[in-house]
Amino acid sequence: MKLSRNAIEIINGCLLGDGSIFQDRGKYFRFKLTAKDKRLVKWVGNKLKDLGNVYFTKDKRNDTYILYFSHSSLKKLRKRWYTKLNGKTQKIVPKDLDITPTTLLFWYLGDGSLIRHRNPNRVPWIVLATNNFLREDVETLTKKNSRN
C-alpha cells in the first residue's frame, strides 16, 4: 500500500521538527517521532496505523514517548530528506517540499511555540524551530512560508 498524500504531509511536518527517518538493520526504514506529550505521539500513530506498522514505547531516561512507523515508502522519503555532508548524515529540507496546512500543523505541533506579548492587545507570534537546518534550508522555508 502506498502512503497517502495526507500521511506524507504529516511525516513531512514531523520531519521539519524533531521527527527522523533512519535505516534499521541495514535494510528497513523507520520513521521516528519523540515527544513529551503522549497524546501527540498516539494521535500521530493513529493517523498512520492503517498504512504500516506502528509501535509505541517510552524512554524513561528523559520521560518522552516514541512512535516508530515502518513503511516501504520511507526509503524514498529518507533519500529526499537526508544527505551526506563532510562525512556525516545531515537532515535537509527538500527543495520541492510542498508546505501545506497539514505540514505546517505537524511542524508546529512538534517544534513550534506561541509567544504571547505582555500587552494582551498585541497578536502573539508563532515560532517554528529550524535549529539544525542549513542556512539555505531556512531561507527556502522562509520564502515558502511567506507565500502561504
Backbone torsions as a table, in degrees:
resi	resn	phi	psi	omega
1	MET	NA	134.0	-180.0
2	LYS	-80.1	148.4	174.8
3	LEU	-67.7	136.8	177.3
4	SER	-73.2	161.5	176.9
5	ARG	-58.3	-41.3	179.8
6	ASN	-62.1	-43.1	179.1
7	ALA	-63.5	-41.5	178.5
8	ILE	-63.8	-40.5	177.8
9	GLU	-63.8	-39.7	177.4
10	ILE	-63.6	-49.7	-179.1
11	ILE	-63.2	-42.9	177.5
12	ASN	-58.5	-43.8	178.1
13	GLY	-61.8	-42.2	178.5
14	CYS	-67.0	-36.5	178.7
15	LEU	-68.7	-28.8	173.6
16	LEU	-65.8	-23.7	175.6
17	GLY	-96.9	-131.3	-174.9
18	ASP	-92.1	1.5	178.8
19	GLY	-66.2	158.3	178.3
20	SER	-149.2	160.4	171.3
21	ILE	-122.5	126.2	-178.7
22	PHE	-129.5	161.4	178.7
23	GLN	-97.9	128.2	-177.0
24	ASP	-110.4	128.7	179.0
25	ARG	54.0	30.5	173.4
26	GLY	78.3	-8.0	-177.4
27	LYS	-142.0	-20.1	-178.8
28	TYR	-98.8	142.6	178.5
29	PHE	-114.0	133.4	-176.3
30	ARG	-131.0	141.7	172.2
31	PHE	-93.3	136.3	-179.2
32	LYS	-128.8	131.4	175.4
33	LEU	-127.8	127.0	179.0
34	THR	-118.5	134.9	179.6
35	ALA	-154.4	156.3	174.6
36	LYS	-73.2	-29.3	-175.4
37	ASP	-88.8	108.0	-179.6
38	LYS	-60.3	-37.1	-178.7
39	ARG	-63.7	-38.2	178.4
40	LEU	-64.1	-46.7	-178.9
41	VAL	-62.1	-43.3	178.5
42	LYS	-65.6	-40.8	-179.3
43	TRP	-63.3	-46.0	177.2
44	VAL	-62.0	-43.1	177.9
45	GLY	-59.3	-40.3	178.7
46	ASN	-66.2	-30.6	177.3
47	LYS	-69.6	-25.8	-174.7
48	LEU	-105.6	-14.1	-168.6
49	LYS	-61.4	-28.2	-179.2
50	ASP	-79.7	-6.8	-175.6
51	LEU	-105.8	-17.0	-177.4
52	GLY	-170.9	-170.0	-179.2
53	ASN	-83.1	129.7	179.5
54	VAL	-119.8	135.5	179.6
55	TYR	-137.7	136.0	179.2
56	PHE	-115.1	147.0	174.1
57	THR	-151.2	170.6	177.1
58	LYS	-122.6	134.3	174.4
59	ASP	-95.4	103.9	-175.4
60	LYS	-72.0	-20.5	-179.8
61	ARG	-63.5	-39.5	-179.3
62	ASN	-124.3	16.9	174.9
63	ASP	53.0	51.0	177.2
64	THR	-122.9	163.0	178.6
65	TYR	-111.6	144.1	-174.2
66	ILE	-127.8	135.7	173.7
67	LEU	-111.6	131.3	170.7
68	TYR	-116.2	134.2	-180.0
69	PHE	-132.6	130.5	179.4
70	SER	-114.3	138.1	177.4
71	HIS	-164.4	145.9	-177.3
72	SER	-63.7	-25.5	-179.8
73	SER	-74.5	-11.0	-177.1
74	LEU	-68.0	-25.8	177.0
75	LYS	-61.4	-45.2	-179.9
76	LYS	-65.2	-42.8	178.6
77	LEU	-63.9	-39.1	179.1
78	ARG	-62.0	-40.6	179.3
79	LYS	-62.4	-32.9	178.4
80	ARG	-73.7	-33.4	-169.8
81	TRP	-97.8	-12.5	-174.7
82	TYR	-130.5	148.0	176.6
83	THR	-144.8	165.5	175.4
84	LYS	-95.4	126.7	175.1
85	LEU	-131.5	121.8	-179.1
86	ASN	53.1	39.1	177.5
87	GLY	79.8	-0.3	-179.9
88	LYS	-114.9	149.1	175.6
89	THR	-80.7	128.4	-176.9
90	GLN	-125.4	132.4	173.6
91	LYS	-75.7	132.6	178.7
92	ILE	-126.4	164.1	175.8
93	VAL	-94.1	120.5	177.9
94	PRO	-58.9	135.3	-177.8
95	LYS	-61.0	-31.8	-177.9
96	ASP	-95.5	17.7	-179.4
97	LEU	-62.1	129.6	178.0
98	ASP	-93.0	114.8	179.5
99	ILE	-86.9	96.8	-179.8
100	THR	-96.8	167.5	174.9
101	PRO	-56.4	-37.4	178.8
102	THR	-66.6	-44.2	178.3
103	THR	-59.6	-46.3	178.8
104	LEU	-61.7	-41.6	179.9
105	LEU	-59.2	-48.7	-176.1
106	PHE	-73.3	-28.4	172.3
107	TRP	-64.8	-47.3	179.8
108	TYR	-62.0	-45.4	-179.2
109	LEU	-62.4	-34.5	-177.5
110	GLY	-88.1	-33.2	-172.6
111	ASP	-146.3	27.9	179.8
112	GLY	-115.2	168.3	175.8
113	SER	-152.2	158.9	179.0
114	LEU	-111.2	120.0	-178.2
115	ILE	-101.8	114.7	179.8
116	ARG	-93.4	143.0	177.1
117	HIS	-83.7	158.2	174.9
118	ARG	-67.3	-32.1	177.8
119	ASN	-81.9	112.9	-176.4
120	PRO	-65.8	-13.2	179.4
121	ASN	-82.7	-9.7	-179.6
122	ARG	-91.3	146.9	-179.9
123	VAL	-74.9	133.4	178.4
124	PRO	-69.5	158.0	177.8
125	TRP	-98.8	145.6	170.2
126	ILE	-101.4	128.9	179.0
127	VAL	-115.2	129.0	176.9
128	LEU	-113.9	119.6	-176.8
129	ALA	-69.4	140.4	177.8
130	THR	-136.5	27.9	-168.6
131	ASN	-51.5	-43.8	-173.1
132	ASN	-101.1	7.3	179.0
133	PHE	-85.3	153.8	175.3
134	LEU	-66.5	154.5	-179.7
135	ARG	-55.0	-43.7	-179.2
136	GLU	-64.3	-32.4	177.1
137	ASP	-68.6	-40.2	178.5
138	VAL	-64.6	-40.5	177.7
139	GLU	-64.2	-40.5	177.1
140	THR	-61.7	-45.8	179.9
141	LEU	-63.7	-39.6	179.0
142	THR	-61.5	-45.2	179.1
143	LYS	-63.6	-44.1	-178.8
144	LYS	-64.3	-40.6	-178.5
145	ASN	-73.4	-29.3	-180.0
146	SER	-72.3	-19.4	177.0
147	ARG	-83.5	-20.3	-176.5
148	ASN	-83.9	NA	NA
